[in-house]
Amino acid sequence: MFDSTPLSIQQKVGVIILGFFAGAATAVAASVVGCLIGIAIALCGRNGLFSLGEYQGWLPLIGMSYGFYAGVIIGLIVCWRFCTKRLT
């Protein structure tokens, strides 16, 4: 069922690069989601549902930055899991 031949150096490097790209894509996706949530909350505040004060215009940027921080942490976990799964 599983091939027991060891991976070559090129295959190992490829797996590590793919894991890095998977982690980076996770960080970017979390940043985009944070920005979209910030836009949605800012639009709800603009419609009069609640008052956000001077932070209303900055919510998309705030959501993007905090989403990126969370995405980096989640991306590191994704990269680690991707590499360990394919290198063992």
GUVEX-18185 format. One record per residue (C-alpha): residue in one letter; z, x, y; residue number from 1. Coordinates in steps of 0.2 Angstrom, whole numbers, plus 5000, padded with zeros to 4 digits. Last residue first. Example, Ala and Ser with C-alpha at 12.3 -4.5 7.8 and 13.67 -1.06 7.14 Angstrom:
<rs>
<r drenba="S" up="5036" east="5068" north="4995" nupa="2"/>
<r drenba="A" up="5039" east="5062" north="4978" nupa="1"/>
</rs>
This chain:
<rs>
<r drenba="T" up="5035" east="5039" north="5052" nupa="88"/>
<r drenba="L" up="5024" east="5042" north="5067" nupa="87"/>
<r drenba="R" up="5018" east="5025" north="5069" nupa="86"/>
<r drenba="K" up="5034" east="5015" north="5070" nupa="85"/>
<r drenba="T" up="5043" east="5029" north="5079" nupa="84"/>
<r drenba="C" up="5029" east="5030" north="5093" nupa="83"/>
<r drenba="F" up="5029" east="5011" north="5096" nupa="82"/>
<r drenba="R" up="5047" east="5009" north="5096" nupa="81"/>
<r drenba="W" up="5050" east="5024" north="5109" nupa="80"/>
<r drenba="C" up="5036" east="5018" north="5120" nupa="79"/>
<r drenba="V" up="5042" east="5000" north="5120" nupa="78"/>
<r drenba="I" up="5060" east="5006" north="5124" nupa="77"/>
<r drenba="L" up="5054" east="5017" north="5138" nupa="76"/>
<r drenba="G" up="5043" east="5002" north="5144" nupa="75"/>
<r drenba="I" up="5059" east="4991" north="5144" nupa="74"/>
<r drenba="I" up="5068" east="5003" north="5156" nupa="73"/>
<r drenba="V" up="5053" east="5006" north="5167" nupa="72"/>
<r drenba="G" up="5049" east="4987" north="5167" nupa="71"/>
<r drenba="A" up="5067" east="4984" north="5174" nupa="70"/>
<r drenba="Y" up="5064" east="4996" north="5188" nupa="69"/>
<r drenba="F" up="5047" east="4988" north="5191" nupa="68"/>
<r drenba="G" up="5054" east="4971" north="5191" nupa="67"/>
<r drenba="Y" up="5066" east="4976" north="5204" nupa="66"/>
<r drenba="S" up="5052" east="4983" north="5215" nupa="65"/>
<r drenba="M" up="5041" east="4968" north="5213" nupa="64"/>
<r drenba="G" up="5054" east="4955" north="5215" nupa="63"/>
<r drenba="I" up="5059" east="4963" north="5232" nupa="62"/>
<r drenba="L" up="5041" east="4964" north="5237" nupa="61"/>
<r drenba="P" up="5038" east="4946" north="5233" nupa="60"/>
<r drenba="L" up="5055" east="4941" north="5241" nupa="59"/>
<r drenba="W" up="5051" east="4950" north="5258" nupa="58"/>
<r drenba="G" up="5045" east="4934" north="5267" nupa="57"/>
<r drenba="Q" up="5060" east="4924" north="5263" nupa="56"/>
<r drenba="Y" up="5073" east="4938" north="5266" nupa="55"/>
<r drenba="E" up="5075" east="4932" north="5284" nupa="54"/>
<r drenba="G" up="5084" east="4916" north="5280" nupa="53"/>
<r drenba="L" up="5082" east="4910" north="5262" nupa="52"/>
<r drenba="S" up="5085" east="4891" north="5266" nupa="51"/>
<r drenba="F" up="5083" east="4879" north="5251" nupa="50"/>
<r drenba="L" up="5071" east="4866" north="5246" nupa="49"/>
<r drenba="G" up="5063" east="4866" north="5263" nupa="48"/>
<r drenba="N" up="5045" east="4869" north="5257" nupa="47"/>
<r drenba="R" up="5046" east="4887" north="5263" nupa="46"/>
<r drenba="G" up="5060" east="4890" north="5252" nupa="45"/>
<r drenba="C" up="5050" east="4884" north="5237" nupa="44"/>
<r drenba="L" up="5036" east="4895" north="5243" nupa="43"/>
<r drenba="A" up="5047" east="4910" north="5244" nupa="42"/>
<r drenba="I" up="5054" east="4907" north="5226" nupa="41"/>
<r drenba="A" up="5036" east="4906" north="5219" nupa="40"/>
<r drenba="I" up="5031" east="4922" north="5228" nupa="39"/>
<r drenba="G" up="5046" east="4931" north="5222" nupa="38"/>
<r drenba="I" up="5043" east="4925" north="5204" nupa="37"/>
<r drenba="L" up="5025" east="4931" north="5206" nupa="36"/>
<r drenba="C" up="5031" east="4948" north="5212" nupa="35"/>
<r drenba="G" up="5043" east="4950" north="5197" nupa="34"/>
<r drenba="V" up="5029" east="4945" north="5185" nupa="33"/>
<r drenba="V" up="5018" east="4959" north="5193" nupa="32"/>
<r drenba="S" up="5032" east="4972" north="5191" nupa="31"/>
<r drenba="A" up="5035" east="4967" north="5173" nupa="30"/>
<r drenba="A" up="5017" east="4969" north="5169" nupa="29"/>
<r drenba="V" up="5016" east="4986" north="5177" nupa="28"/>
<r drenba="A" up="5031" east="4992" north="5167" nupa="27"/>
<r drenba="T" up="5024" east="4985" north="5151" nupa="26"/>
<r drenba="A" up="5008" east="4993" north="5154" nupa="25"/>
<r drenba="A" up="5017" east="5010" north="5157" nupa="24"/>
<r drenba="G" up="5026" east="5008" north="5140" nupa="23"/>
<r drenba="A" up="5010" east="5004" north="5131" nupa="22"/>
<r drenba="F" up="5001" east="5018" north="5139" nupa="21"/>
<r drenba="F" up="5015" east="5030" north="5134" nupa="20"/>
<r drenba="G" up="5014" east="5024" north="5116" nupa="19"/>
<r drenba="L" up="4995" east="5026" north="5116" nupa="18"/>
<r drenba="I" up="4998" east="5044" north="5122" nupa="17"/>
<r drenba="I" up="5011" east="5047" north="5108" nupa="16"/>
<r drenba="V" up="5000" east="5040" north="5095" nupa="15"/>
<r drenba="G" up="4985" east="5050" north="5100" nupa="14"/>
<r drenba="V" up="4995" east="5066" north="5100" nupa="13"/>
<r drenba="K" up="5001" east="5062" north="5082" nupa="12"/>
<r drenba="Q" up="4983" east="5059" north="5077" nupa="11"/>
<r drenba="Q" up="4977" east="5075" north="5085" nupa="10"/>
<r drenba="I" up="4991" east="5085" north="5076" nupa="9"/>
<r drenba="S" up="4986" east="5077" north="5059" nupa="8"/>
<r drenba="L" up="4996" east="5063" north="5051" nupa="7"/>
<r drenba="P" up="5003" east="5066" north="5034" nupa="6"/>
<r drenba="T" up="4996" east="5058" north="5019" nupa="5"/>
<r drenba="S" up="5007" east="5044" north="5011" nupa="4"/>
<r drenba="D" up="4995" east="5030" north="5014" nupa="3"/>
<r drenba="F" up="5005" east="5014" north="5012" nupa="2"/>
<r drenba="M" up="5000" east="5000" north="5000" nupa="1"/>
</rs>
